[in-house]
Amino acid sequence: MRWYGKLLGFIIGALVFRANPLFGALVGLLLGHAADRGWFNGERDDPYRALGLSADATAAEIDLAYRRLMSQHHPDKLASAPPELRQQAERRAREINAAYDRIQRRRRR
């Protein structure tokens, strides 16, 4: 989990809004959180990134990456793991499936 955007936003916000540094720090913290989550650079909308591919990947490369990642992160492989790890695997498997589905829909058009 990234944290440096929040810290930088907090500091810069407090410095920019000198009249009310608490307000500035909170605004900076929120903007830093958004930057850490990738809201400003398109990370959230790039399904290729979730599969570790570039946008010019072939269909065979996409299928291979999907199968490789699902074999690593499938929740059934972690049936005896602690609940936290199983939840992480389920979350990652959902991300992988969603990214693969979005790529397939884009390629059908």
Secondary structure, DSSP 8 states (H G I E B T S, - for coil): ---HHHHHHHHHHHHH-TTSHHHHHHHHHHHHHHHHTTTTTTGGG-HHHHTT--TT--HHHHHHHHHHHHHHH-GGGGTTS-HHHHHHHHHHHHHHHHHHHHHHHHHH-
